[in-house]
Structures are given as structure tokens and as C-alpha cells.
Amino acid sequence: MPEHEDGPAGTQRRHWQQTYREHPGMYGPGPSEPAVHAAAAFRSAGAREVLELGAGHGRDALFFAREGFTVLATDFSPVGLAQLREAADAQGVAGAVTTAVHDVREPLPLPDASVDAVFAHMLLCMALSTAEIHALVREVRRVLRPGGVFVYTVRHTGDAHYGAGTGHGDDIWEHGGFAVHFFPRVLVDALAEGWEPAEVHPFEEGGLPRRLWRVTQTVPR
């Protein structure tokens, strides 16, 4: 079996491929609320180049491009990224968007200090272990320039689905075919060590509603 294709995360990769095939553009054309916040934070920091992790079919990556940023959009689903490229062509922003198939359990395919900003909406709370999450945030820190901004969102342990469905250990619970790593606050705080103090903003999204934190943290200059 190929590396990383076993266990909950490998199952999720296959599940998302199927989901994007069956429901193209499933999140709609408009940006998420966290992306709107992130664009303002990135602009305030003077950012021009944005890396989005877990871009899916691209509603937020396309929004960043329309807002004037140059975007590298990564995802582990080639199907989602193909939909993103098609939409970028249709919206006239193809020149501002590059895509790359990437599994965040691997090192980011970028040099040190090479991007201004990183965005990840509900990517860190997928079926990743705590150790893999820490490794990913170290990689984000590595590729960000001094003063670079990282905005991410995660579902947390106050969410209604925490403790429901099938447990995989390490605060990972699978419900309705999707596995989620629900974040305790101590994990958010640990991931912010060595960064400028993180802003942690609670919000709700969707019909459940999902309960999330939006975290904004900056690499010291």
C-alpha cells in the first residue's frame, strides 16, 4: 500500500476525491468568512503572495486572486484542483493562480521564507495526528517570510460532533464519512509558541452549526 494511503487520513483522501466528483463546486462560488478576514489581515501586513493549504475547488483561492494576490493553491485532491483551474479561467484570474497536488503530511514544496501569507480553512482539523499538525505548522513557519501571517480555522472540542461517531483516538472522530481532529485550546496555544501572540476568534459555520476557531498568528520580524 502506498505511503500515507492507510488509516483515517488515506480513507479521507479517497472520500474527498469522490465528493468533489459528485458535487463539483460544492461550497459555492463565494468566499468563506475566514477568507474575507484573511485578505484584510494579509493586506495590512503588505502581503502579495498567498499559499492556501487544502484549497479544494478553490472558492477562497479565487477570492484571493480577485483581491489582487498571487496564489499558490494546494490540495491532495487533483479533482478539486482541476475544478479550481477551470473556475480561474472562467473568472479571468488564471494568471494569478497556480495549483499543486500536495499532501500536508509531507514537507511543503517551497523554499524557506518564500511566501508572505498562508491560509488554511479547516485543513488542520482533518484526520491528522497531533504530531502531524505540529510538523505542518513548523513547515508553515519555515516557508513564511519574517512578518508573514498565518490564518487558519479548526473545529474545536466544543463542537456538537466532538465525541460522536467513530473515534480514532487523538481527538479524531468520524461522523458521516468525514473524520475531524477536534482542537482543544491547549493545542492552539502550543502551535502559537514562538509566533507573535495569536488572535483566536470563535465563530460558527453551517447548519449544525459547526463550532470553530479562527486563528491569526504572525512570524516575528
LOTIVO-570280 format. One record per residue: x, y, z of N, C-alpha, C, O in turn; residue in three letters. Coordinates in Angstrom, 3 decimals, padded with zeros to 6 digits, m for minus. Layout:
// residues N
     n_east    n_north       n_up    ca_east   ca_north      ca_up     c_east    c_north       c_up     o_east    o_north       o_up   code
          X          Y          Z          X          Y          Z          X          Y          Z          X          Y          Z    ALA
...
END
This chain:
// residues 221
     n_east    n_north       n_up    ca_east   ca_north      ca_up     c_east    c_north       c_up     o_east    o_north       o_up   code
    000.850   m001.194    000.000    000.000    000.000    000.000    000.882    001.239    000.000    001.839    001.299    000.772    MET
    000.589    002.245   m000.853    001.435    003.441   m000.909    001.493    004.146    000.430    000.567    004.064    001.236    PRO
    002.601    004.842    000.653    002.774    005.613    001.878    001.611    006.577    002.052    001.194    007.229    001.094    GLU
    001.084    006.671    003.268    000.037    007.606    003.659   m001.347    007.194    003.166   m002.312    007.913    003.425    HIS
   m001.485    006.065    002.466   m002.803    005.705    001.965   m003.569    004.800    002.916   m004.707    004.430    002.626    GLU
   m002.967    004.432    004.053   m003.662    003.625    005.032   m004.212    004.535    006.129   m003.867    005.715    006.189    ASP
   m005.064    003.990    006.991   m005.564    004.725    008.140   m006.604    005.759    007.759   m006.976    005.874    006.591    GLY
   m007.082    006.527    008.762   m008.148    007.503    008.528   m007.814    008.553    007.475   m008.680    008.933    006.686    PRO
   m006.566    009.029    007.452   m006.228    010.093    006.510   m006.269    009.594    005.069   m006.746    010.303    004.183    ALA
   m005.773    008.377    004.828   m005.853    007.814    003.483   m007.288    007.612    003.046   m007.637    007.874    001.895    GLY
   m008.120    007.147    003.964   m009.543    006.982    003.670   m010.172    008.322    003.318   m010.983    008.408    002.396    THR
   m009.795    009.379    004.058   m010.349    010.699    003.791   m009.946    011.220    002.424   m010.742    011.875    001.751    GLN
   m008.723    010.939    002.007   m008.291    011.394    000.687   m009.191    010.808   m000.392   m009.641    011.528   m001.283    ARG
   m009.454    009.517   m000.319   m010.323    008.876   m001.297   m011.750    009.415   m001.196   m012.426    009.595   m002.210    ARG
   m012.197    009.670    000.021   m013.549    010.178    000.237   m013.719    011.560   m000.395   m014.739    011.831   m001.029    HIS
   m012.719    012.436   m000.224   m012.817    013.776   m000.797   m012.767    013.739   m002.313   m013.470    014.512   m002.964    TRP
   m011.958    012.863   m002.894   m011.926    012.726   m004.345   m013.326    012.423   m004.880   m013.794    013.048   m005.832    GLN
   m013.978    011.454   m004.248   m015.318    011.074   m004.669   m016.308    012.223   m004.458   m017.169    012.473   m005.302    GLN
   m016.178    012.914   m003.330   m017.099    014.009   m003.026   m016.994    015.125   m004.055   m018.016    015.640   m004.509    THR
   m015.775    015.507   m004.431   m015.617    016.567   m005.421   m016.135    016.137   m006.794   m016.672    016.955   m007.541    TYR
   m015.973    014.846   m007.128   m016.515    014.365   m008.411   m018.038    014.463   m008.426   m018.631    014.882   m009.420    ARG
   m018.663    014.076   m007.324   m020.121    014.013   m007.268   m020.753    015.376   m007.014   m021.907    015.601   m007.380    GLU
   m020.003    016.296   m006.385   m020.556    017.600   m006.031   m019.589    018.716   m006.422   m019.036    019.381   m005.545    HIS
   m019.373    018.935   m007.718   m018.438    019.992   m008.131   m018.906    021.355   m007.623   m020.096    021.672   m007.645    PRO
   m017.943    022.145   m007.167   m018.284    023.461   m006.633   m019.180    023.395   m005.420   m020.047    024.250   m005.238    GLY
   m018.980    022.384   m004.582   m019.937    022.073   m003.510   m020.085    023.187   m002.476   m021.123    023.272   m001.820    MET
   m019.081    024.039   m002.312   m019.170    025.103   m001.321   m019.630    026.433   m001.901   m019.687    027.440   m001.196    TYR
   m019.958    026.431   m003.200   m020.442    027.655   m003.816   m019.314    028.551   m004.297   m018.144    028.273   m004.038    GLY
   m019.661    029.628   m004.996   m018.639    030.499   m005.596   m018.101    031.567   m004.660   m017.018    032.098   m004.903    PRO
   m018.821    031.897   m003.602   m018.399    032.985   m002.730   m017.362    032.554   m001.727   m017.259    031.367   m001.417    GLY
   m016.578    033.502   m001.203   m015.523    033.156   m000.238   m016.107    032.824    001.125   m017.232    033.209    001.443    PRO
   m015.333    032.110    001.920   m015.689    031.877    003.313   m015.455    033.156    004.115   m014.696    034.029    003.694    SER
   m016.106    033.260    005.262   m015.875    034.413    006.144   m014.416    034.494    006.585   m013.853    035.588    006.605    GLU
   m013.780    033.365    006.941   m012.363    033.455    007.309   m011.470    033.984    006.189   m010.480    034.663    006.459    PRO
   m011.810    033.680    004.931   m011.001    034.187    003.821   m011.127    035.696    003.697   m010.152    036.376    003.375    ALA
   m012.313    036.224    003.949   m012.500    037.677    003.908   m011.649    038.337    004.997   m010.981    039.342    004.751    VAL
   m011.682    037.759    006.205   m010.818    038.258    007.286   m009.352    038.155    006.887   m008.584    039.099    007.075    HIS
   m008.968    037.010    006.337   m007.564    036.783    005.997   m007.074    037.782    004.958   m005.958    038.292    005.069    ALA
   m007.890    038.066    003.955   m007.478    039.019    002.919   m007.164    040.377    003.530   m006.191    041.029    003.151    ALA
   m007.996    040.800    004.480   m007.743    042.088    005.137   m006.460    042.036    005.971   m005.669    042.979    005.964    ALA
   m006.260    040.921    006.691   m005.051    040.775    007.502   m003.807    040.720    006.624   m002.782    041.316    006.956    ALA
   m003.897    040.009    005.509   m002.758    039.900    004.602   m002.427    041.265    003.994   m001.260    041.643    003.882    PHE
   m003.461    041.988    003.610   m003.230    043.301    003.006   m002.594    044.253    004.011   m001.699    045.023    003.664    ARG
   m003.058    044.197    005.259   m002.496    045.065    006.300   m001.016    044.773    006.528   m000.244    045.666    006.879    SER
   m000.625    043.502    006.324    000.769    043.107    006.511    001.618    043.352    005.267    002.820    043.086    005.275    ALA
    001.005    043.853    004.206    001.741    044.110    002.974    001.999    042.862    002.143    002.903    042.848    001.308    GLY
    001.214    041.817    002.364    001.419    040.552    001.649    000.992    040.662    000.191    000.055    041.383   m000.150    ALA
    001.696    039.937   m000.647    001.339    039.847   m002.068    001.159    038.400   m002.511    000.343    038.114   m003.388    ARG
    001.921    037.485   m001.906    001.899    036.074   m002.301    001.260    035.242   m001.191    001.701    035.275   m000.042    GLU
    000.219    034.499   m001.551   m000.532    033.709   m000.591   m000.440    032.228   m000.955   m000.632    031.846   m002.110    VAL
   m000.149    031.416    000.034   m000.218    029.970   m000.091   m001.486    029.505    000.610   m001.673    029.768    001.798    LEU
   m002.362    028.814   m000.124   m003.535    028.224    000.526   m003.365    026.717    000.599   m003.107    026.061   m000.410    GLU
   m003.509    026.179    001.792   m003.431    024.745    002.029   m004.844    024.178    002.099   m005.704    024.726    002.789    LEU
   m005.084    023.082    001.386   m006.419    022.499    001.384   m007.413    023.369    000.639   m008.507    023.637    001.135    GLY
   m007.035    023.810   m000.555   m007.853    024.764   m001.299   m009.129    024.164   m001.876   m010.060    024.901   m002.199    ALA
   m009.192    022.836   m002.012   m010.385    022.215   m002.565   m010.691    022.715   m003.960   m009.792    022.810   m004.795    GLY
   m011.965    023.042   m004.231   m012.329    023.519   m005.568   m012.096    025.009   m005.729   m012.361    025.557   m006.800    HIS
   m011.603    025.687   m004.685   m010.979    026.981   m004.897   m011.764    028.232   m004.603   m011.365    029.306   m005.053    GLY
   m012.874    028.155   m003.864   m013.643    029.391   m003.667   m012.809    030.475   m002.985   m012.936    031.650   m003.330    ARG
   m011.953    030.103   m002.017   m011.154    031.113   m001.318   m009.922    031.515   m002.118   m009.565    032.693   m002.144    ASP
   m009.270    030.562   m002.768   m008.120    030.891   m003.609   m008.521    031.862   m004.714   m007.787    032.804   m005.015    ALA
   m009.679    031.632   m005.314   m010.158    032.510   m006.375   m010.486    033.895   m005.824   m010.240    034.903   m006.487    LEU
   m011.033    033.945   m004.625   m011.305    035.226   m003.980   m010.006    036.000   m003.753   m009.935    037.193   m004.047    PHE
   m008.973    035.320   m003.228   m007.692    035.997   m003.021   m007.152    036.550   m004.346   m006.632    037.664   m004.395    PHE
   m007.282    035.756   m005.419   m006.802    036.218   m006.724   m007.592    037.432   m007.196   m007.010    038.380   m007.724    ALA
   m008.899    037.416   m007.012   m009.715    038.570   m007.402   m009.367    039.808   m006.580   m009.545    040.936   m007.039    ARG
   m008.868    039.590   m005.353   m008.472    040.691   m004.489   m007.065    041.208   m004.796   m006.590    042.141   m004.148    GLU
   m006.403    040.605   m005.779   m005.112    041.114   m006.224   m003.896    040.360   m005.737   m002.766    040.762   m006.017    GLY
   m004.105    039.261   m005.004   m002.984    038.458   m004.526   m002.568    037.432   m005.590   m003.384    037.007   m006.408    PHE
   m001.308    037.048   m005.566   m000.831    035.887   m006.314   m000.969    034.676   m005.414   m000.531    034.711   m004.264    THR
   m001.571    033.601   m005.915   m001.962    032.483   m005.065   m001.357    031.170   m005.555   m001.415    030.849   m006.742    VAL
   m000.776    030.418   m004.622   m000.446    029.015   m004.850   m001.454    028.205   m004.052   m001.457    028.255   m002.822    LEU
   m002.305    027.461   m004.737   m003.362    026.679   m004.099   m002.980    025.213   m004.115   m002.740    024.640   m005.178    ALA
   m002.922    024.603   m002.938   m002.566    023.191   m002.851   m003.722    022.395   m002.257   m004.523    022.914   m001.479    THR
   m003.790    021.129   m002.642   m004.783    020.214   m002.095   m004.325    018.809   m002.431   m003.528    018.613   m003.347    ASP
   m004.835    017.814   m001.680   m004.469    016.431   m002.022   m005.429    015.832   m003.037   m005.290    014.663   m003.396    PHE
   m006.410    016.616   m003.512   m007.378    016.141   m004.490   m007.133    016.754   m005.860   m007.411    017.938   m006.051    SER
   m006.624    015.991   m006.818   m006.498    016.519   m008.174   m007.844    016.925   m008.771   m007.907    017.841   m009.592    PRO
   m008.912    016.256   m008.369   m010.245    016.585   m008.886   m010.644    017.991   m008.461   m011.107    018.781   m009.283    VAL
   m010.467    018.307   m007.179   m010.795    019.642   m006.696   m009.971    020.711   m007.388   m010.497    021.754   m007.776    GLY
   m008.672    020.453   m007.545   m007.798    021.450   m008.167   m008.122    021.657   m009.646   m007.964    022.763   m010.165    LEU
   m008.573    020.604   m010.327   m008.992    020.759   m011.721   m010.201    021.685   m011.803   m010.292    022.505   m012.717    ALA
   m011.121    021.562   m010.861   m012.275    022.459   m010.821   m011.829    023.888   m010.537   m012.386    024.836   m011.091    GLN
   m010.831    024.048   m009.681   m010.296    025.374   m009.359   m009.709    026.025   m010.609   m009.987    027.191   m010.888    LEU
   m008.910    025.291   m011.351   m008.281    025.861   m012.556   m009.334    026.258   m013.591   m009.216    027.302   m014.233    ARG
   m010.350    025.434   m013.749   m011.431    025.751   m014.691   m012.135    027.046   m014.277   m012.431    027.894   m015.118    GLU
   m012.398    027.191   m012.986   m013.055    028.405   m012.495   m012.142    029.624   m012.646   m012.613    030.713   m012.972    ALA
   m010.839    029.446   m012.410   m009.898    030.560   m012.570   m009.901    031.070   m014.008   m009.866    032.278   m014.240    ALA
   m009.942    030.151   m014.971   m010.029    030.549   m016.377   m011.315    031.336   m016.627   m011.296    032.377   m017.285    ASP
   m012.427    030.831   m016.098   m013.718    031.468   m016.334   m013.782    032.857   m015.708   m014.456    033.744   m016.231    ALA
   m013.084    033.047   m014.592   m013.129    034.332   m013.885   m012.024    035.292   m014.315   m011.956    036.420   m013.827    GLN
   m011.165    034.853   m015.219   m010.120    035.730   m015.727   m008.959    035.943   m014.777   m008.247    036.941   m014.886    GLY
   m008.752    035.009   m013.835   m007.646    035.162   m012.878   m006.643    034.013   m012.971   m005.858    033.793   m012.048    VAL
   m006.670    033.286   m014.080   m005.783    032.126   m014.208   m004.317    032.514   m014.065   m003.513    031.724   m013.571    ALA
   m003.965    033.718   m014.493   m002.579    034.149   m014.397   m002.102    034.400   m012.988   m000.899    034.479   m012.739    GLY
   m003.040    034.528   m012.059   m002.679    034.804   m010.667   m002.728    033.568   m009.787   m002.402    033.638   m008.602    ALA
   m003.135    032.428   m010.356   m003.338    031.217   m009.551   m002.513    030.063   m010.105   m002.587    029.742   m011.290    VAL
   m001.732    029.451   m009.235   m001.006    028.223   m009.548   m001.511    027.139   m008.615   m001.790    027.412   m007.448    THR
   m001.632    025.915   m009.109   m002.090    024.814   m008.265   m001.011    023.743   m008.161   m000.175    023.589   m009.052    THR
   m001.050    023.012   m007.061   m000.120    021.899   m006.860   m000.795    020.839   m005.997   m001.343    021.146   m004.938    ALA
   m000.754    019.596   m006.456   m001.245    018.489   m005.643   m000.232    018.245   m004.538    000.948    018.016   m004.803    VAL
   m000.700    018.296   m003.304    000.221    018.149   m002.174   m000.511    017.584   m000.980   m001.630    017.992   m000.671    HIS
    000.131    016.637   m000.308   m000.363    016.059    000.936    000.363    016.760    002.076    001.592    016.730    002.131    ASP
   m000.374    017.388    002.985    000.262    018.213    004.011    001.032    017.392    005.039    001.673    017.961    005.921    VAL
    000.981    016.076    004.942    001.830    015.248    005.803    003.255    015.166    005.272    004.130    014.575    005.904    ARG
    003.476    015.762    004.113    004.814    015.851    003.515    005.312    017.298    003.629    004.500    018.211    003.781    GLU
    006.631    017.523    003.559    007.146    018.896    003.588    006.552    019.738    002.461    006.284    019.234    001.371    PRO
    006.353    021.007    002.734    005.817    021.902    001.717    006.833    022.084    000.590    008.028    022.217    000.853    LEU
    006.371    022.093   m000.660    007.292    022.155   m001.813    007.730    023.581   m002.119    007.609    024.049   m003.251    PRO
    008.245    024.272   m001.092    008.635    025.666   m001.236    009.932    025.929   m000.480    010.210    025.257    000.514    LEU
    010.730    026.892   m000.932    011.951    027.252   m000.197    011.622    027.964    001.110    010.495    028.409    001.328    PRO
    012.616    028.061    001.962    012.475    028.831    003.194    012.123    030.288    002.873    012.588    030.849    001.881    ASP
    011.293    030.887    003.734    010.976    032.321    003.670    010.620    032.766    002.255    011.187    033.729    001.739    ALA
    009.681    032.062    001.634    009.367    032.334    000.227    007.959    032.858   m000.017    007.643    033.227   m001.148    SER
    007.097    032.906    001.004    005.745    033.421    000.819    005.416    034.438    001.913    006.021    034.446    002.985    VAL
    004.443    035.290    001.608    004.058    036.352    002.536    002.969    035.929    003.508    002.895    036.448    004.621    ASP
    002.124    034.989    003.096    000.957    034.645    003.901    000.516    033.224    003.599    000.718    032.720    002.494    ALA
   m000.092    032.577    004.600   m000.614    031.217    004.440   m002.027    031.182    005.003   m002.306    031.750    006.059    VAL
   m002.917    030.502    004.275   m004.316    030.370    004.687   m004.707    028.904    004.640   m004.347    028.184    003.709    PHE
   m005.459    028.458    005.668   m005.922    027.069    005.712   m007.259    027.023    006.455   m007.302    027.127    007.681    ALA
   m008.337    026.867    005.703   m009.684    026.815    006.284   m010.072    025.354    006.513   m010.331    024.618    005.561    HIS
   m010.110    024.946    007.762   m010.487    023.594    008.202   m009.581    022.501    007.626   m010.004    021.356    007.473    MET
   m008.357    022.854    007.314   m007.384    021.867    006.834   m006.673    021.203    008.008   m006.493    019.986    008.015    LEU
   m006.271    021.990    008.993   m005.523    021.426    010.120   m006.373    020.467    010.945   m005.833    019.612    011.648    LEU
   m007.703    020.598    010.867   m008.558    019.717    011.675   m009.072    018.534    010.873   m010.090    017.944    011.233    CYS
   m008.394    018.178    009.797   m008.724    016.930    009.120   m008.097    015.769    009.896   m007.653    015.955    011.029    MET
   m008.056    014.596    009.308   m007.607    013.397    010.020   m006.088    013.364    010.131   m005.431    012.450    009.634    ALA
   m005.547    014.382    010.792   m004.113    014.477    011.039   m003.857    014.234    012.516   m004.641    014.662    013.363    LEU
   m002.770    013.552    012.827   m002.399    013.354    014.222   m001.866    014.667    014.794   m001.518    015.585    014.052    SER
   m001.809    014.739    016.113   m001.249    015.931    016.756    000.189    016.155    016.302    000.594    017.293    016.064    THR
    000.956    015.089    016.181    002.346    015.217    015.724    002.402    015.749    014.295    003.254    016.580    013.979    ALA
    001.503    015.278    013.428    001.483    015.759    012.043    001.066    017.228    011.973    001.573    017.973    011.135    GLU
    000.155    017.647    012.838   m000.266    019.051    012.876    000.909    019.938    013.289    001.146    020.980    012.678    ILE
    001.638    019.529    014.318    002.811    020.302    014.742    003.843    020.383    013.613    004.427    021.441    013.377    HIS
    004.064    019.274    012.924    005.036    019.279    011.824    004.587    020.211    010.711    005.410    020.915    010.125    ALA
    003.287    020.225    010.410    002.774    021.099    009.368    002.963    022.567    009.737    003.372    023.367    008.896    LEU
    002.669    022.927    010.979    002.822    024.328    011.387    004.291    024.733    011.378    004.613    025.884    011.080    VAL
    005.181    023.805    011.699    006.610    024.116    011.563    006.961    024.406    010.107    007.761    025.297    009.822    ARG
    006.361    023.650    009.185    006.602    023.890    007.760    006.040    025.245    007.325    006.672    025.964    006.551    GLU
    004.858    025.588    007.823    004.288    026.906    007.517    005.233    028.004    007.990    005.501    028.964    007.267    VAL
    005.729    027.852    009.201    006.683    028.837    009.747    007.936    028.914    008.869    008.465    030.001    008.639    ARG
    008.403    027.782    008.388    009.615    027.747    007.570    009.442    028.528    006.271    010.346    029.256    005.862    ARG
    008.285    028.383    005.618    008.124    028.998    004.293    007.670    030.454    004.366    007.747    031.174    003.370    VAL
    007.200    030.892    005.529    006.787    032.291    005.664    007.997    033.210    005.848    008.973    032.852    006.506    LEU
    007.909    034.386    005.260    008.924    035.407    005.479    008.711    036.056    006.852    007.613    035.967    007.401    ARG
    009.731    036.703    007.415    009.526    037.474    008.655    008.378    038.465    008.483    008.308    039.172    007.478    PRO
    007.492    038.515    009.454    006.301    039.354    009.344    005.155    038.691    008.618    004.074    039.267    008.499    GLY
    005.384    037.466    008.125    004.344    036.742    007.404    003.208    036.313    008.317    003.416    036.056    009.503    GLY
    002.007    036.237    007.759    000.794    035.970    008.525    000.225    034.608    008.163    000.165    034.232    006.993    VAL
   m000.193    033.872    009.198   m000.829    032.567    009.036   m002.232    032.659    009.622   m002.400    032.943    010.808    PHE
   m003.240    032.418    008.784   m004.628    032.375    009.248   m005.148    030.960    009.010   m005.114    030.454    007.888    VAL
   m005.627    030.332    010.076   m006.214    029.002    009.923   m007.469    028.879    010.771   m007.658    029.612    011.741    TYR
   m008.321    027.941    010.387   m009.524    027.663    011.167   m009.578    026.173    011.480   m009.129    025.336    010.697    THR
   m010.144    025.866    012.651   m010.290    024.475    013.067   m011.578    024.308    013.867   m012.000    025.215    014.584    VAL
   m012.186    023.153    013.734   m013.280    022.804    014.626   m012.678    022.427    015.983   m011.593    021.848    016.049    ARG
   m013.389    022.759    017.057   m012.810    022.548    018.380   m013.669    021.612    019.232   m014.729    021.155    018.805    HIS
   m013.195    021.344    020.424   m013.833    020.329    021.263   m015.174    020.780    021.826   m015.834    019.997    022.509    THR
   m015.598    022.009    021.566   m016.941    022.445    021.918   m017.956    022.189    020.816   m019.132    022.520    020.969    GLY
   m017.514    021.601    019.703   m018.385    021.306    018.569   m019.322    020.149    018.904   m018.947    019.246    019.653    ASP
   m020.536    020.169    018.358   m021.539    019.137    018.664   m021.104    017.746    018.221   m021.561    016.753    018.788    ALA
   m020.233    017.653    017.221   m019.798    016.341    016.737   m018.603    015.780    017.507   m018.198    014.640    017.280    HIS
   m018.043    016.574    018.412   m016.928    016.048    019.200   m017.444    014.933    020.110   m018.392    015.123    020.872    TYR
   m016.809    013.778    020.017   m017.232    012.623    020.808   m018.338    011.813    020.174   m018.782    010.821    020.752    GLY
   m018.802    012.217    018.984   m019.862    011.486    018.295   m019.280    010.672    017.140   m018.238    011.025    016.588    ALA
   m019.945    009.600    016.785   m019.490    008.776    015.673   m018.400    007.812    016.081   m018.398    007.297    017.199    GLY
   m017.467    007.567    015.164   m016.396    006.596    015.379   m015.138    007.307    015.834   m014.647    008.205    015.149    THR
   m014.612    006.913    016.985   m013.391    007.521    017.493   m012.154    006.827    016.967   m012.090    005.599    016.926    GLY
   m011.167    007.618    016.562   m009.893    007.081    016.073   m008.741    007.424    017.008   m007.580    007.190    016.673    HIS
   m009.055    007.983    018.191   m008.005    008.407    019.113   m007.458    009.761    018.737   m007.695    010.251    017.633    GLY
   m006.717    010.374    019.662   m006.056    011.660    019.413   m007.066    012.747    019.054   m006.771    013.610    018.227    ASP
   m008.262    012.718    019.666   m009.336    013.692    019.418   m009.842    013.679    017.980   m010.401    014.674    017.518    ASP
   m009.654    012.569    017.263   m010.174    012.415    015.903   m011.459    011.588    015.962   m011.463    010.463    016.461    ILE
   m012.546    012.158    015.446   m013.846    011.493    015.416   m014.410    011.542    013.999   m014.357    012.574    013.331    TRP
   m014.947    010.417    013.556   m015.505    010.310    012.213   m017.019    010.283    012.288   m017.602    009.469    013.005    GLU
   m017.652    011.178    011.545   m019.106    011.294    011.553   m019.572    011.571    010.134   m019.114    012.529    009.511    HIS
   m020.475    010.750    009.613   m020.982    010.964    008.265   m019.943    010.783    007.182   m020.054    011.375    006.108    GLY
   m018.934    009.972    007.450   m017.897    009.709    006.455   m016.715    010.648    006.503   m015.725    010.414    005.810    GLY
   m016.782    011.725    007.314   m015.690    012.687    007.408   m015.052    012.612    008.789   m015.742    012.694    009.805    PHE
   m013.735    012.456    008.819   m013.001    012.404    010.081   m012.439    013.787    010.396   m011.887    014.460    009.525    ALA
   m012.586    014.197    011.649   m012.171    015.530    012.079   m011.318    015.419    013.333   m011.659    014.688    014.263    VAL
   m010.213    016.143    013.355   m009.413    016.289    014.575   m009.917    017.541    015.284   m009.662    018.658    014.833    HIS
   m010.624    017.361    016.379   m011.181    018.482    017.127   m010.109    019.041    018.066   m009.479    018.302    018.822    PHE
   m009.917    020.359    018.000   m008.816    021.001    018.708   m009.218    021.427    020.112   m010.209    022.139    020.275    PHE
   m008.467    021.005    021.136   m008.571    021.658    022.437   m007.777    022.962    022.390   m006.881    023.113    021.560    PRO
   m008.098    023.894    023.267   m007.406    025.186    023.245   m005.914    025.024    023.505   m005.108    025.802    022.993    ARG
   m005.541    024.025    024.291   m004.123    023.842    024.592   m003.323    023.569    023.322   m002.151    023.937    023.243    VAL
   m003.938    022.931    022.329   m003.229    022.663    021.075   m003.035    023.956    020.290   m001.957    024.184    019.740    LEU
   m004.055    024.799    020.229   m003.913    026.096    019.564   m002.776    026.896    020.191   m001.952    027.480    019.488    VAL
   m002.741    026.915    021.524   m001.695    027.669    022.224   m000.313    027.095    021.942    000.651    027.840    021.767    ASP
   m000.218    025.777    021.899    001.078    025.145    021.629    001.567    025.470    020.218    002.762    025.674    020.008    ALA
    000.649    025.519    019.252    001.032    025.813    017.872    001.468    027.260    017.691    002.147    027.589    016.719    LEU
    001.079    028.127    018.628    001.434    029.545    018.540    002.745    029.876    019.229    003.199    031.019    019.167    ALA
    003.362    028.907    019.880    004.618    029.186    020.579    005.699    029.625    019.576    005.920    028.973    018.555    GLU
    006.356    030.732    019.891    007.396    031.257    019.016    006.896    032.215    017.960    007.696    032.823    017.249    GLY
    005.581    032.364    017.842    004.975    033.331    016.941    004.603    034.572    017.747    004.633    034.551    018.977    TRP
    004.252    035.649    017.051    003.654    036.770    017.752    002.295    036.321    018.280    001.656    035.463    017.671    GLU
    001.836    036.888    019.408    000.622    036.381    020.059   m000.537    036.178    019.093   m000.859    037.044    018.279    PRO
   m001.149    035.008    019.210   m002.218    034.643    018.295   m003.536    035.286    018.700   m003.850    035.396    019.885    ALA
   m004.302    035.708    017.702   m005.685    036.112    017.914   m006.552    034.883    017.652   m006.491    034.301    016.569    GLU
   m007.348    034.490    018.626   m008.214    033.312    018.496   m009.660    033.793    018.550   m010.130    034.265    019.586    VAL
   m010.353    033.670    017.434   m011.713    034.196    017.305   m012.696    033.043    017.138   m012.599    032.308    016.155    HIS
   m013.645    032.857    018.065   m014.643    031.801    017.906   m015.723    032.210    016.909   m016.141    033.367    016.884    PRO
   m016.171    031.268    016.095   m017.278    031.553    015.179   m017.995    030.249    014.853   m017.523    029.164    015.193    PHE
   m019.132    030.368    014.195   m019.930    029.211    013.810   m020.164    029.247    012.311   m020.218    030.318    011.705    GLU
   m020.305    028.063    011.716   m020.473    027.965    010.267   m021.343    026.766    009.947   m021.214    025.711    010.569    GLU
   m022.219    026.927    008.988   m023.037    025.812    008.531   m024.289    025.609    009.369   m024.573    026.366    010.298    GLY
   m025.032    024.562    009.013   m026.332    024.349    009.615   m026.351    023.635    010.939   m027.392    023.622    011.596    GLY
   m025.244    023.031    011.375   m025.261    022.276    012.641   m025.522    023.152    013.874   m026.442    022.833    014.627    LEU
   m024.792    024.208    014.123   m023.660    024.722    013.327   m022.342    024.083    013.754   m022.207    023.579    014.869    PRO
   m021.364    024.117    012.830   m020.007    023.748    013.226   m019.446    024.866    014.093   m019.655    026.044    013.806    ARG
   m018.747    024.501    015.134   m018.119    025.494    016.014   m016.616    025.476    015.774   m015.969    024.432    015.866    ARG
   m016.074    026.647    015.466   m014.678    026.745    015.050   m013.965    027.883    015.755   m014.576    028.775    016.344    LEU
   m012.642    027.810    015.667   m011.784    028.939    015.990   m011.109    029.407    014.717   m010.686    028.599    013.890    TRP
   m011.011    030.730    014.564   m010.187    031.328    013.515   m008.956    031.898    014.199   m009.060    032.771    015.061    ARG
   m007.803    031.403    013.811   m006.541    031.772    014.465   m005.691    032.586    013.495   m005.488    032.193    012.346    VAL
   m005.203    033.715    013.972   m004.315    034.569    013.185   m003.027    034.752    013.950   m003.039    035.272    015.065    THR
   m001.908    034.333    013.371   m000.626    034.492    014.057    000.436    034.893    013.046    000.323    034.609    011.853    GLN
    001.477    035.564    013.550    002.453    036.219    012.675    003.873    035.812    013.058    004.196    035.672    014.238    THR
    004.708    035.626    012.048    006.127    035.352    012.287    006.804    036.644    012.744    006.672    037.667    012.072    VAL
    007.522    036.627    013.861    008.215    037.852    014.298    009.208    038.339    013.239    009.816    037.545    012.521    PRO
    009.352    039.640    013.164    010.322    040.209    012.218    011.723    040.163    012.827    012.686    040.593    012.192    ARG
END
